[in-house]
Amino acid sequence: MNNLNSLSNGVVCVISPNVKGVHDLTLSATVKVGHLNEPKLGIAAVYETVMMLQYPAVQAVYGGTITSYLTGCKAAEVPQTLEMLSALVQKPELSEDLLKKAVADIVQHTRDRNVLPRRQLKLLYKHVAFNGGVVWNTDAYIRSLESLTPDDLQKFHDAYFTGKNLVIGLSGVPLKKAQPLLEKTFGEIPAGKVQKTMLPEYTGGYGSLPENGKFHRVLMGWDVSSLVNVAEANVMMSMLSGRLERSFADSGVDANVEVKIAGYYGYRTLRVAVETSPDVCVNEALDVICYNIRRLKHELASERRMETSRNRAMTEKLFKFGQPEAAAVEVAWQVLGRGAMYDVDERINATWQVSARDVQDISADVFSGPVTCVICGKEPYYGLDELNAKLK
């Protein structure tokens, strides 16, 4: 169970028990800003890179509307490590020299990844789903990076790296010992004001990339940002993943299948990804996906299938919260994005209560919304209207 405490300046401190079998402690600072709600295009990435150039022991995890800075240490090193995290948040160096190095690194990285088809398909998925089909412009992004100044970074820091936009995570330290340490290191940060997150609307839609001759890949997704009955959705996703794997195996198609909650913090989509060799027709993969979604919507699963899916969903949740870094980011997102963290034990226990009717109902709810579909493969393949007809 996590203990949440707020300092007088608005900083939320999440103090977690150590994970069994994990001896190093995890420390994190999560700020309510990312590339989806940044005030200038690319500034969040540049700021993150400037931080990493100064603090190589810290890892940045990007979440769209939040950014988490994670590190670890031994128990005896907690005070010094907290001081280091505090320095990162309060008084980083934002010099012209570091800015130039950061921009050069990101520009090179962007150009290197610009030719990667899987990367481009994920970018296309994001923009089709959330921007109504606005296409990513690499050149415009690089121009924006190169226009940033140290003053831009300072204004960015002053607006977002404040108490009311910050969650500090600390695992494995007793509450009585952790509280005074956190007050000492983070209690003097200016409170600032809560920064609003203005996000584009989920629209769904359809897009494609030219075939590359190496693989066919399909991404299909549905908005689940406002989903409440999450235990049912977790079981449904486990069931869909298992059925897709079985369907492709039965048809003799070697396919890599992934069913996950994806997208960006602030938005979440249920995303199905299927990748096959280029000799497999794209429509064959689309048929398998649509068939199994129709089954979820219109058929009650057997008790055997329910038992397997419930167990798989629970195992995945336990695994996630057995990883200190993943758990720290999830807790921070829930606090900053939704105001509170859900009870993990309660959610896991609820998984055992999910019925076949619950799965059918949540499937009908999720899959009745607008679909996002992007494809990298050889034409011809179904258009959006044909896909919608196959999903009914």
PyMOL commands that set and color helices and strands:
alter all, ss='L'
color gray80, all
select helices_A, chain A and resi 43-54+75-90+96-113+117-130+138-147+150-160+163-165+175-186+230-250+282-298+303-321+324-338+344-351+356-366+384-391
alter helices_A, ss='H'
color red, helices_A
select strands_A, chain A and resi 3-6+12-16+25-31+59-62+67-73+166-171+205-209+216-223+256-264+267-276+371-376
alter strands_A, ss='S'
color yellow, strands_A
deselect
rebuild
show_as cartoon
